[in-house]
Amino acid sequence: MVTAADRLYRALLVAVTVLLAALTVVVSYQVIGRYVPFIPRAIWTEEISRLCLEWLVFLGAALAIRRNEHFIIDVIPSKVATRFRVPIQLVILVLLAVASIAIIVGGFAFAETGLGRTSTTSGITLSWAFASLPVAGLCMLFFVVELAVRTLRGESVEEIGAELIDETAVTPEGHGIEGVGE
């Protein structure tokens, strides 16, 4: 059964893929423009690449939480006895929820400061860049709640997220593994 979390996860994967491609193109254009005389230098490339990077970092953090790959989720429980893993996982998820809420609240306040400001070189409203915080914070909180529910239902801490890693794996030939996109 495809859940809302699965749909959000897939949408974030697409967004991160597009952002990474855009970042690669913009930075390549900027670098090539420095050395190839017939390609005009563009000042806006630095701001656009920074915007893509901001969104990549925060959306990537949300994806890491959903996949149970965030370093706090991954490292600490694996170092303790099995009987303590679920309680420690829940404590970590509560702390991540608190951090997510802080990112949401602070992010909305920060994004509001960008509403009346426009970037000088690209002309983009700065709230687009600042919105990465509350959007990613909401995604993180959504995934933290999902992981907490799954942990309380008795799913193994090690198995949570493992199916997502297997689904998004790509073979050396570049073909996706079965189940991706279904």
Secondary structure, DSSP 8 states (H G I E B T S, - for coil): ---HHHHHHHHHHHHHHHHHHHHHHHHHHHHHHHH-TTS---SHHHHHHHHHHHHHHHHHHHHHHHTT-SHHHHHHHHTS-HHHHHHHHHHHHHHHHHHHHHHHHHHHHHHHHTTT-B-TTT--BTHHHHTHHHHHHHHHHHHHHHHHHHHHTT--TTTTTHHHHHHT-B-TTS-B-TTTT-
